[in-house]
Amino acid sequence: MEIVGRHHDPFTTMEQFARPITVGAYSQPVTDIAGAMFARISGAVAAYNWLVLLTFPLSAAAAYLLARHLALSPAGATVAALAYAFSPFHLAHAAYHPHIAQTQWIPLYLLALWRCLDDASLANVGLLGAATVVVTLSNLYAGLIAAVITPVAVATYWLASPRDTTRSVRRLAITVATLVLLTGGGALYAWYAAPAVLENRGAFAFPRADLFRYSAKWWSYLLPPVAQPLLGAAARRAWETFGIHEGLLEQQVSLGWGIVALGLIAVSQWLVRTRQPASLSRVPVLALVAAAGLLCSLSPERAIAAFTFVRPSALLYQVVPMFRAYARFGIVVQLMAALLAGVGVDYLRRRATRRAQVACVVFLAMTVGEYSVAPSALWRDVLPTTAHRWIMRQPAAIRALDCTPLGPESESVQWLTANRVALLGGSIADCTEPDLAQKLAANGYSHLLVRHPAAGNGFDGFSAPDGLHIAARFADSDVFAVTTATPAIYTATMTGFFPREHDAQRSWRWMGTDATWTAVNTGVRPLSATLQLELSAFYRARHLEFRLDGRVVATLDVAPLRRVYRIGPLLISPGDHELVFHPEDAPTPAGDVIGNRDPRALSFAVGTWNWRTGNDEQ
């Protein structure tokens, strides 16, 4: 589900899967190598799907094993496993961040850590080493989360465990020594793979303001996820009220009231010193680790009246400024809450009273309802519109221009369509230019793709230019066929002009001082051409000189009222030619005349134009 729209993250990852495997500052080898291997077999897009979908059974399995280690019954462990695997956090990041979606490694790491504290055998030390490497190299945030949570997880688990004098201290010492050695190994790997990060952390730092945008709010854990079919719309409105837009994805850390209620039952029974089930003895460990994760997920500071409270993310930013999305510590909160809920289920089932059984069923039903999603909302075409998919179903000879500027969010379209769809940029940067069809034909495009904006049609109220014919129309886009032949001469580029402006009937571009066209004779022989050009002067009549390849070919007296002027005939040889628009008078600051605070100095507005050659001039 595209919670915050189409972002480049998943598509950039897909493209990386299709490239040769490399190691660098941003490498996350466990995930990257697995994705690349899948891509060699099934293609990059399918590799992304495999990599994400497999995390659900793997996360459930890892959480189940951890729950069983903590003495939860099979039923309680199953509840915990499913709640963790299908958490709103996991579902939200699966749509954008395949690395963050590798949530299976956090419970596996804690399982290895706590097993080593229970029994520091060679096998368990090896398991801890393997789990540490995997959680760190699967995604960098998981490595950070594991590193920060580890002291709390070790201290609380060791203190809460029954101690038999020296053996408990010995196990603690072996575990800590193993972690220290692993930390040293991690530093050596960082020095090998990303020495620049160690030498200059500031070069990779995010602005501190980003920490406030991408950290969790405490109420994020209580609001429904926006993917929930019934409550999601209300949750989105609430976030908009709070002014959360760009960082909305990171706020999807909802625990669900059913999970919270079951967890509170477990905590309350531990407080009154209920002895059964045995998993209740683990409640303080789970609660304290959850509290640590919650604190780390919050913004760096919070001011209340005259007091400013500093939170862990402020301190972590000083050490690792290349991390900004501290809301991702919410995965620890989710895991601990799920385990506490499993303990609560075990307690209610053990009570065996009708009231306890009804409460258990009600809270589980609440959880199912809160975690439910609409399956149709959780898949999407990798291409942005129906028109893109239509083009890819046509014969390979079709080549289309997408009327969308080239940028981080759109550049994947070219790779996903094997360059059959290009984006605005270079010689074609404006889909409302008067000679668009001629330019498309000259550049080898057979079709034009126009995405629909939020309101209006593909051309924002303007009719399609001459030389284009509607080929397919969809709810989100239109496709136009280029029906004009390659022109004998056309305007390839325009430089020195301000961005295009529109009113209800026409469009134009202002110029200040000299501006330039590149005119192209596409043939093999010289030709005689006349340019018919719509012009208007700013504020008063002005003189405009035209220079073709440095030679003056015309001088016009242009009036403020727009009208069509004729330049030529001009003898133009094959190839590219420079046509310079040279104002003989200095441009006038628009704000000085209109009083609209427009800082631009303007001279002439250029509207429509057309080139006429040979018999066309008659």
Beta strands, then each sheet from edge to edge (+ up, - down):
strand 1: 301-304
strand 2: 307-310
strand 3: 400-405
strand 4: 421-424
strand 5: 447-451
strand 6: 468-473
strand 7: 477-482
strand 8: 489-497
strand 9: 501-502
strand 10: 507-521
strand 11: 527-537
strand 12: 542-548
strand 13: 551-558
strand 14: 563-572
strand 15: 575-583
strand 16: 588-589
strand 17: 601-602
strand 18: 604-613
sheet 1: 1+ 2-
sheet 2: 4+ 3+ 5+ 7- 6+
sheet 3: 8+ 10- 9+
sheet 4: 8+ 10- 15+ 12- 13+
sheet 5: 8+ 10- 18+ 11- 14+
sheet 6: 16+ 17-
end
